[in-house]
Amino acid sequence: MSSSLLCLVFLFFTIVAEATYSPGGFHHLSSLRQNKKASKSKPKLPFETRYFPQNLDHFSFTPESYKVFYQKYLINNRFWRKGGPIFVYTGNEGDIDWFATNTGFMSDIAPKFRALLVFIEHRFYGESMPFGKKLHKSPETLGYLSSQQALADYAILIRSLKQNLSSEASPVVVFGGSYGGMLAAWFRLKYPHITIGALASSAPILHFDNIVPLTSFYDAISQDFKDASVNCFNVIKRSWEELDAISTKKNGLPELSKKFRTCKGLHSQYSTRDWLMGAFVYTAMVNYATAANFMAPLPGYPVEEMCKIVDKFPRGSSNLDRAFAAASLYYNYSGSEKCFEIEQQTDDHGLDGWQWQACTEMVMPMSCSNQSMFPPYDNDYEAFKENCMSRYGVKPRPHWITTEFGGMKIETVLKRFGSNIIFSNGMQDPWSRGGVLKNISSSIVALVTKKGAHHADLRAATKDDPEWLKEQRRQEIAIIEKWISDYYRDLKED
């Protein structure tokens, strides 16, 4: 889902064999590590597509800043009446249709609230390209891609929309998942005069400046697999040694190509490692209670299903063979793939701009301990900085997000001035450990579920949803209902 993926895949950064992780998803610097089967056909959405003329730069007054690009947004007014609430999704790092498809919660509750639904696409993603798709990779043009510009986009679009609807008194509630959830929370803090509240789902706003342990992301994934099966955890942990052993052989790459059923011969041993890691990272993120098709078609609780595959192998089987079989659940759940395009993945949801954001403001360092099931490594900021300089000619600003939005001692800070934010997290989501997991005040609340995955609460309700997920959504609805009723009451008293 941004959403996210992002985020989406979702969303965020570390250098390990040039891999980039974002809350919208996990993708290699040269290609998205995602099952392209998930997005071959787009479902018809119950929205009208519109385009808003948006200024390129909201924070300067040079002639270039007045350049206009057309920002895509989706709107559904089926249940709305003038003066009613407006529910806005703050778009992630990808195509807004993708996030609208995977954020059915807003559509589910729209009839109850008689709400107008609006999904706004993030600049430099999807169709909202200020310089077109060919020119958006230049650092001179990418300089206009930032979370601050995106938030200003949302503020301007919402104000214009309310004016055009002659409904400026309508209360606005913002929603977002993953990076979109971070934006929703920050939007409430930066533009409290425009939105009365925010639901920030799976929003790792504390994953900056070493606020949380650098190992937290991989620790959470490892715990998910260990909880499903200790044997499964150990098999995956041991598989990397087998992978390295084959890679060092004279004909190692051809052997790996055969073992991994690649469509074309491999050029690097790291491709198979990233392919395996991608499957385990993504599956932990989307370990939903019911079958879903967010990052890939998967059954309910896919981590447990992966581990069942591993555990069914006879004693003495190769650890790497078992890890490959488990990863194949993610890449080939339908069983239709005859071979795997391990080194030729495509960016189906337009996530490419995240590499720029990770190299500038979204600096979310990670490392991997010996206790996790992945190959251990230490965060190497200098290597990261050199990579960004080589790629874009820019240096990261690792302290900018906490300077702009805060995060340090967040409980002490937000309880003094913030209000009306729901931080929802599921502890099986590896991004949850960078989220707000405790209530900050009576109106800044944390809704935490033990088995929840990446913004599971924002997904459309199904008849098979577990009771804990239903209860989480009931609490969210009750809180939003209070925000809106309080707003209308205050409006009458003015």
C-alpha positions in Angstrom: 0.0 0.0 0.0 2.9 2.8 0.2 -0.2 1.5 0.9 2.3 2.0 0.8 4.3 0.5 -0.2 5.5 2.6 0.1 5.3 1.8 1.4 4.6 -0.4 -0.8 6.4 -1.2 -0.3 7.2 0.7 1.8 9.8 3.5 3.6 13.8 3.0 4.6 17.5 3.0 3.8 20.6 1.0 4.2 23.5 -0.1 2.1 24.0 -3.8 1.9 24.9 -5.0 -1.6 23.2 -1.8 -2.7 19.8 -2.5 -1.4 17.2 0.1 -0.5 14.3 -0.5 1.9 11.3 1.8 2.2 8.0 1.6 4.1 6.3 1.2 0.8 8.4 -1.8 0.0 11.8 -3.3 -0.5 13.6 -2.8 -3.8 17.1 -3.0 -5.2 18.7 0.2 -6.3 18.4 -0.9 -10.0 15.0 -2.6 -9.8 11.9 -3.2 -7.7 12.0 -6.4 -5.8 8.3 -7.1 -6.3 6.2 -9.8 -7.9 5.0 -8.1 -11.1 2.1 -10.6 -11.3 0.4 -8.5 -8.6 -0.1 -5.5 -10.9 -0.7 -6.9 -14.4 -4.3 -5.9 -14.3 -5.8 -2.9 -12.5 -9.2 -3.3 -11.0 -11.7 -0.6 -11.9 -11.8 1.8 -9.0 -15.0 3.7 -7.8 -13.3 7.0 -8.3 -13.2 9.9 -10.8 -9.7 10.8 -11.8 -8.8 14.5 -11.8 -5.7 16.6 -12.2 -4.9 19.7 -10.2 -2.5 22.5 -11.4 0.2 22.6 -8.8 3.1 24.9 -8.4 6.5 23.3 -8.7 8.0 25.0 -5.6 6.0 26.3 -2.7 8.9 27.7 -0.7 10.6 30.2 -3.1 9.5 33.0 -5.4 11.8 32.5 -8.4 10.3 32.3 -11.8 11.0 28.6 -11.9 8.9 28.0 -8.8 5.8 29.1 -10.7 6.1 26.3 -13.2 2.8 24.2 -13.1 2.5 20.5 -13.1 -0.7 18.5 -13.0 -1.1 16.4 -9.9 -3.4 13.4 -10.1 -6.0 12.8 -7.5 -9.0 10.5 -7.2 -12.4 11.5 -5.9 -15.6 9.7 -4.9 -18.6 11.9 -3.9 -21.2 9.1 -3.9 -22.1 9.4 -0.2 -21.1 13.0 0.4 -23.4 16.0 1.0 -22.3 19.6 1.2 -20.9 20.4 4.6 -20.0 16.8 5.3 -16.6 15.5 6.2 -13.8 15.0 3.6 -11.5 12.0 4.0 -8.1 12.5 2.3 -5.5 9.9 1.7 -2.0 11.4 1.7 -0.3 9.6 -1.2 2.8 7.4 -0.8 5.8 6.8 -3.0 3.9 5.2 -6.0 0.9 5.2 -8.2 -2.1 6.5 -6.3 -4.4 3.9 -7.9 -2.3 1.2 -6.2 -2.9 2.7 -2.7 -6.6 3.4 -3.4 -7.0 -0.2 -4.3 -5.5 -1.3 -1.0 -7.1 1.2 1.3 -10.7 -0.1 1.4 -11.2 1.0 5.0 -11.9 4.5 3.8 -14.5 3.3 1.3 -16.0 1.0 3.9 -16.7 3.8 6.4 -17.6 6.6 3.9 -21.4 5.7 4.0 -21.5 5.9 7.8 -19.9 9.4 7.8 -21.4 10.5 4.5 -17.8 11.4 3.6 -16.2 12.7 0.4 -13.2 10.5 -0.5 -10.0 12.0 -2.0 -6.8 10.2 -2.8 -3.9 12.5 -3.7 -0.9 11.3 -5.6 2.5 12.3 -4.3 4.6 14.5 -6.6 7.2 12.7 -8.7 5.3 9.4 -8.5 2.7 7.7 -10.7 1.4 10.3 -13.3 2.3 13.4 -11.2 5.6 14.1 -12.9 6.6 17.8 -12.9 9.2 17.2 -15.6 7.8 14.1 -17.3 9.1 10.6 -16.9 12.2 11.2 -19.0 13.6 14.1 -17.1 12.7 13.3 -13.5 15.9 11.5 -12.7 18.1 14.6 -12.8 19.2 16.0 -9.4 18.3 19.5 -10.8 14.7 18.4 -11.2 14.6 15.9 -8.3 15.5 18.8 -6.0 11.7 19.6 -5.9 10.9 16.1 -4.5 10.6 16.2 -0.8 8.1 15.5 2.0 7.7 19.2 2.7 6.7 20.0 -0.9 4.3 17.0 -0.9 2.6 18.2 2.3 2.2 21.7 0.8 0.7 20.1 -2.3 -1.9 18.4 -0.2 -2.7 21.6 1.7 -3.2 23.7 -1.4 -5.2 21.0 -3.2 -7.5 20.5 -0.2 -8.1 24.2 0.3 -8.9 24.7 -3.4 -11.2 21.6 -3.5 -13.2 22.9 -0.5 -13.6 26.3 -2.1 -14.7 24.8 -5.4 -17.2 22.7 -3.6 -18.5 25.8 -1.7 -18.0 23.7 1.5 -15.1 25.4 3.3 -16.6 24.4 6.7 -16.2 20.6 5.9 -14.0 18.9 8.4 -11.0 17.1 6.9 -9.5 13.9 8.2 -6.3 12.6 6.7 -5.4 8.9 6.3 -2.2 7.3 5.3 -0.3 4.0 5.6 3.5 3.5 5.7 5.3 6.6 4.3 1.7 7.9 3.6 1.0 7.4 7.3 4.1 9.4 8.2 2.8 12.2 5.9 -0.6 12.0 7.5 0.8 12.5 11.0 3.2 15.3 9.9 0.3 16.9 8.0 -1.8 17.1 11.1 1.2 18.7 13.0 2.1 21.1 10.2 -1.4 22.0 9.0 -3.8 21.7 12.0 -5.9 24.5 10.5 -6.6 22.3 7.4 -7.2 18.9 9.0 -8.9 18.0 12.3 -7.2 14.7 12.7 -5.0 12.0 11.2 -5.0 8.2 11.1 -1.4 7.2 10.6 -1.1 3.5 10.1 2.3 1.7 10.2 4.0 5.1 10.2 7.7 4.6 11.3 8.2 8.3 12.2 10.8 7.3 14.8 13.1 5.4 12.4 15.4 8.4 12.2 18.5 9.7 14.0 19.0 6.5 16.0 15.8 7.0 18.0 15.2 3.2 17.7 17.8 0.5 17.5 19.3 0.1 14.1 18.6 -3.6 14.1 14.9 -3.3 14.9 13.6 -3.8 11.3 15.4 -7.2 10.8 14.9 -8.2 14.4 11.1 -7.9 13.9 11.2 -10.0 10.7 13.3 -12.7 12.3 10.9 -12.8 15.3 8.0 -13.3 12.9 9.6 -16.3 11.4 10.8 -17.7 14.8 7.3 -17.4 16.2 6.0 -19.4 13.2 8.7 -22.1 13.5 12.1 -22.1 15.2 13.2 -24.7 12.6 12.1 -22.4 9.8 14.1 -19.5 11.3 17.2 -21.7 11.7 16.9 -23.1 8.1 16.8 -19.6 6.6 19.6 -18.4 8.9 21.8 -21.3 7.7 20.9 -20.9 4.0 23.2 -17.9 3.5 26.3 -20.0 4.2 25.2 -22.6 1.6 24.6 -19.8 -0.9 28.0 -18.3 -0.3 29.6 -21.8 -0.6 28.1 -22.4 -4.0 28.9 -18.9 -5.2 32.6 -19.4 -4.5 32.8 -22.6 -6.7 34.2 -22.5 -10.2 30.8 -22.9 -11.8 28.9 -21.4 -9.0 26.8 -18.9 -10.9 25.5 -21.5 -13.4 24.7 -23.8 -10.5 22.8 -21.0 -8.8 20.9 -20.2 -12.0 19.8 -23.8 -12.2 18.9 -24.1 -8.5 16.9 -20.8 -8.6 15.3 -21.6 -12.0 16.3 -18.3 -13.5 15.1 -17.3 -16.9 18.6 -16.1 -17.8 22.0 -16.8 -16.5 23.0 -14.9 -13.3 25.7 -12.2 -13.4 26.0 -11.8 -9.6 25.7 -14.0 -6.5 24.1 -11.1 -4.7 21.1 -11.2 -7.0 19.9 -14.5 -5.5 20.6 -13.2 -2.0 18.5 -10.1 -2.6 15.8 -12.2 -4.2 15.5 -14.4 -1.2 15.7 -11.5 1.3 13.1 -9.6 -0.7 10.7 -12.5 -0.3 11.1 -12.8 3.4 11.0 -9.0 4.0 7.9 -8.5 1.9 6.1 -11.5 3.3 6.7 -10.4 6.9 5.4 -6.9 6.0 2.2 -8.3 4.4 1.6 -11.2 6.8 -2.2 -10.4 6.7 -4.7 -12.6 8.4 -6.6 -13.2 5.1 -5.5 -13.7 1.5 -4.4 -10.5 -0.2 -2.8 -9.2 -3.4 -0.9 -6.0 -2.2 2.7 -6.8 -3.0 1.9 -10.2 -4.5 -0.9 -12.8 -4.5 -0.5 -14.5 -1.1 -2.6 -16.7 1.3 -3.6 -15.6 4.8 -0.7 -15.5 7.3 1.9 -16.2 4.5 4.8 -16.3 7.0 3.3 -19.4 8.6 2.7 -20.9 5.1 6.3 -20.3 4.2 7.4 -22.1 7.3 5.1 -25.0 6.7 6.9 -25.5 3.3 10.3 -25.4 5.1 9.2 -27.8 7.8 7.8 -30.4 5.4 11.2 -31.0 3.8 12.8 -34.3 4.9 15.6 -34.3 7.5 19.0 -33.6 5.8 17.6 -31.5 3.0 19.6 -28.6 1.7 18.9 -25.4 3.7 19.2 -23.4 0.5 16.7 -25.6 -1.3 14.2 -25.1 1.6 14.7 -21.4 1.6 14.2 -21.2 -2.2 11.0 -23.2 -1.8 9.7 -20.9 0.9 10.6 -17.8 -1.2 8.7 -19.3 -4.2 5.5 -18.9 -2.2 5.9 -15.2 -2.5 7.1 -15.1 -6.1 5.0 -18.0 -7.4 2.0 -18.6 -5.2 -0.1 -19.3 -8.3 2.4 -21.9 -9.6 2.3 -20.4 -13.1 5.9 -19.2 -13.2 8.2 -21.5 -15.2 11.3 -19.5 -14.4 12.2 -16.4 -12.4 13.5 -13.0 -13.7 15.8 -12.5 -10.7 18.0 -9.8 -12.3 15.3 -8.2 -14.6 12.7 -7.0 -12.2 10.5 -4.0 -13.2 9.3 -1.0 -11.2 5.6 -1.6 -11.8 4.4 1.1 -9.3 6.8 3.9 -10.1 8.8 3.8 -6.9 12.0 5.1 -8.5 11.8 8.5 -6.8 12.3 6.9 -3.4 16.0 6.5 -4.1 16.3 10.2 -4.2 14.3 10.7 -1.0 16.4 8.1 0.7 19.6 9.9 -0.4 18.4 13.3 0.8 15.9 13.5 3.7 14.6 10.0 4.4 17.8 8.7 6.0 16.8 5.7 8.0 19.9 3.7 9.0 19.7 0.0 9.6 22.0 -2.8 10.6 21.6 -6.5 11.0 22.8 -8.4 14.1 24.1 -12.0 14.5 20.9 -12.9 16.2 18.7 -12.2 13.1 18.1 -14.7 10.4 19.8 -12.5 7.8 23.5 -12.1 7.0 24.8 -9.7 9.6 26.2 -6.2 8.7 26.8 -2.9 10.4 25.4 0.4 9.1 28.0 2.1 7.0 27.0 5.7 6.7 30.2 6.7 4.7 29.5 4.1 2.1 25.9 5.3 1.9 27.0 8.9 1.5 29.5 8.0 -1.2 26.8 6.1 -3.1 24.5 9.1 -3.0 27.2 11.4 -4.1 28.1 9.1 -7.0 24.4 8.6 -8.0 23.1 12.2 -7.6 25.9 14.5 -6.5 24.2 15.2 -3.2 25.0 14.5 0.5 22.3 13.0 2.7 20.9 15.2 5.5 20.5 12.5 8.3 19.2 15.0 10.9 16.7 16.9 8.7 13.5 14.9 9.4 13.9 15.2 13.2 14.7 18.9 12.7 11.7 19.5 10.5 9.1 17.2 12.1 10.6 16.2 15.5 10.8 12.7 16.9 13.3 13.0 19.8 11.4 12.6 23.1 8.2 12.6 21.1 6.0 11.9 24.1 7.2 14.9 26.0 6.9 17.2 22.9 3.6 16.1 21.4 1.6 15.9 24.6 2.2 19.7 25.0 0.8 20.8 21.7 -0.4 18.0 19.4 -3.8 16.4 19.2 -6.1 14.1 17.2 -3.7 11.5 15.8 -4.1 7.8 15.8 -0.9 5.8 15.4 -1.9 2.2 14.5 0.6 -0.6 14.3 0.7 -4.3 14.1 3.7 -5.9 15.8 4.3 -8.4 13.0 5.1 -5.5 10.7 8.8 -4.9 10.8 8.2 -1.1 10.5 6.2 -1.1 13.7 9.3 -0.9 15.8 9.9 2.6 14.4 6.4 3.7 15.2 4.6 5.3 18.1 3.5 2.3 20.3 2.2 4.1 23.4 -0.5 6.7 24.0 1.0 10.2 24.2 -2.1 11.9 25.4 -5.9 11.4 25.5 -6.2 12.4 21.8 -2.8 11.1 20.5 -3.4 7.4 20.8 -1.5 4.3 19.8 -3.6 1.3 18.7 -1.3 -1.7 18.7 -2.2 -5.3 17.7 0.0 -8.3 18.3 -0.7 -10.0 15.0 -1.2 -7.1 12.7 0.9 -6.6 9.6 1.7 -3.5 7.4 -1.3 -1.1 7.6 -3.7 -4.1 7.8 -6.3 -1.9 9.4 -6.6 0.3 6.2 -7.4 -2.7 4.0 -11.0 -3.4 3.1 -13.0 -5.5 5.6 -13.7 -9.1 4.7 -16.0 -11.7 6.3 -12.9 -13.7 7.4 -11.2 -10.8 9.3 -10.2 -11.8 12.9 -11.8 -10.2 15.9 -8.7 -8.3 16.9 -8.7 -6.5 13.5 -12.4 -5.7 13.7 -11.9 -4.3 17.1 -9.0 -2.1 16.0 -11.2 -0.6 13.2 -14.1 -0.1 15.6 -11.8 1.9 17.9 -10.6 4.0 14.9 -14.2 4.7 13.8 -15.2 5.8 17.3 -12.3 8.1 17.6 -12.8 9.7 14.2 -16.5 10.0 15.0 -15.6 12.0 18.2 -13.3 14.3 16.2 -16.0 15.1 13.8 -18.8 15.6 16.3 -16.5 17.8 18.4 -15.7 19.9 15.3 -19.4 20.4 14.4 -20.2 21.3 18.0 -17.5 23.9 18.1 -18.6 25.2 14.8 -22.1 25.8 16.2 -20.7 27.6 19.2 -18.5 30.0 17.2 
